[in-house]
Amino acid sequence: MNGAAVFSGSRGLVLVIVGGTAFIAILLAQIFGDRLGISQGFGPDPSSVSAIGTRGFLRMLDRLAIAVVMTPPGGRGELEPDAVLVITDPVRALATRERRAETLGGIARAIVVLPKWAGEAASPDCRWIGPVRRTGAARELWRTLADDGTVRAVDEVGEPRITFDGLAPSLPAPQLVTGEALRPLVSYDEGVLIGELLFQNEGLETVMIVVADPDLVANYNIAAGDNAALAVRMVEEIRPPGATLAFLAPAASAGSAFWQRAFTFPYGLLTLQVALALAIVIWAGMGRFGGPMRAPPPLGAGREQLIANAAGLLDHARHGAAVLEGYARAMVHDVARAMKAPRGLGEAELLDWLDDIAMRRGKPAGAAALFARAVSSGRGRHRTTGGFVRAGLALHRWKREMTHDT
């Protein structure tokens, strides 16, 4: 393994970009997590931005400088003694005796919004709701709060008989309740829309304001008519000066909450970052799989090894033609010196003189032909190492025949 860095060049740049994205996502989650909708559903809870959710109700109170917080089902021990608990999704929180004791234990004042609609999620991130239908959960829940109470669904109503300072709600088909223990705050001839109830059961004593129809504070309808002003007036009726409104957050399973957040903004950036980081690690390690590469053979010592290395370099650089031509000239000049050739002869004249001497001594004349063969082998189109070697051997044999008796 060499000493080169694993994450270098383009890989390192991609890793830096991915790490920066993760850092920004963490900052967004820590600073703006509540506004970015990290924990959002499609039901009537205060984190929901769907039509039947009550996120708008919470944000409206926050902008009016009314202290609001989101509290988990088991985290009310940290609330102030005069805090008002707001339950906009009471089906699970108040359905059984154990849950009522857990939810209302130690709470002196509460606002309870009865359920009316049910539906299914209409988006992968569970933020929006599809078609809704009326649910009968309000009747069962109201019986647990008021033994003699009933729930009525009214298609049309007249003017309200009792109101807050003349504020009239705007509801298409209101859901109303009745009960002997309920003190009307906003009511019609057919029943009560907003009422006050003293809930006493198994050691619990909580003053409640009951909202019979959740459409009064739902996202899709809170801005209609006097609904927003009526909701604020209702809060002022039960809230002590300076007290905090604690909206009860929905109880979601840890597994579903994890997977829901893993693919929604901004946690989706973290998921993407993890996926990209794994891809980079795999990418960086792909070239390191398989068997080890063979190490180059070590350089040998000695004259033969030096000659072999030099020959290999010359062959690799395709210098065989030049070497053969130079070898041919060296052979010709060596034979000329041995045969005492006259000085001043040109190359062609020298070759003719050597052929003439060979014929006088009864030897084959081939100097000119061998030299021409060596030059043409080096300059031809089909130049091979075998052809160079054969031409060089022929020159070597010619030299020995010409000089063996000198």
JOLIN-V29708 format. One line per field, one symbol per residue. phi: phi as a letter, one per 30 degrees, with the letter a starting at -180 (. if undefined). psi: psi as a letter, one per 30 degrees, with the letter a starting at -180 (. if undefined). burial: I if it has 16 or more other C-alpha atoms within 10 Angstrom, else O. A space follows every 10 residues. Layout:
phi: ???
psi: ???
burial: ???
This chain:
phi: .dcdddcbid dddddddddd dddddddddd dcedddidcb bcddddcdcd dcdbdddddd ddddicdbbc bdeccddddd dcdcdcccbd eddbdcdddd dddcdicdba cccddbcbac dcbedhcccd ecbdccdddd ddddcbecdb cbccdbbddd dbbchidcdc bdbdcbbbld dccdcbbcdd lccbbcbccb ahicbbdccc cdcdddcded bdddhcdddd dddddddcdd eidcccdddd ccdddddddd ddccdcdddd dddddddddd ddddcddcdi dddddddddd cjdddddddd dddddddicd dddddddddd ddddddddci dddidddddd dddddddddd cicdcbdddd ddddddddcd dccbdddddd dddddddddd ddcdcc
psi: klgkkejlbe eeeeeeeeee eeeeeeeeee egeeffhejk agaglffkgl eglgeeeeee eefggkjklk kleggfffll egkkkjjfig eefgeleeee eeefkgkfkl kkjllellal kgleghflka kllklgfeee eeefejegll kkjkeklakk ekljhgkklj keilklllke gkjkejllff akeklkkjjk jhfkjkkkjk jejffeglef fffkbgeeee eeeeefefkl kflkjjkjll jkkeeeeeee ffglkffeee eeeeeeeeee eeeffefgla lkkkkkklkl lleeeeeeee eeeeeeghge eeeeeeeeee eeeeeeeegh kllgkleeee eeeeeeeeee gglkjgeeee eeeeeeeffl eikleeeeee eeeeeeeeee efgfg.
burial: OOOOOOIOOO OOOIIOOIIO IIOOIIOIIO OOIOOOIIII IIIIIIIIII IIIIIIIIOO IOOOOIOIII IOOOOIOOIO OIIIIIIIII IOIIIOOOOI IOIIOOIIII IIIIIIIIOO IOOOIIIIIO OOOOOOIIIO IIOIIIOOII IIOOOOOOOI IIIIOOIIII IOOIIIIIIO IIIIIIIIOI IIIIIIIIIO OOOOIIIIII IIIIIIIIII IIIOOOIIII IOOIIOOIIO OOIIIIIIII OOOOOOOOOI IIIIIIIIII IIIOOIIOOI OOOIOOOOOO OOOOOOOOOO OOOOOOOOOO OOOOOOOOOI IOIIIOIIOO IIIOIIOOOO OOOOOOOOOI IIIIIIIIOO OOOOIIIIOI IOIIIOIIOO OOOOOOIIOO IIOIIOOIIO OIOOOO
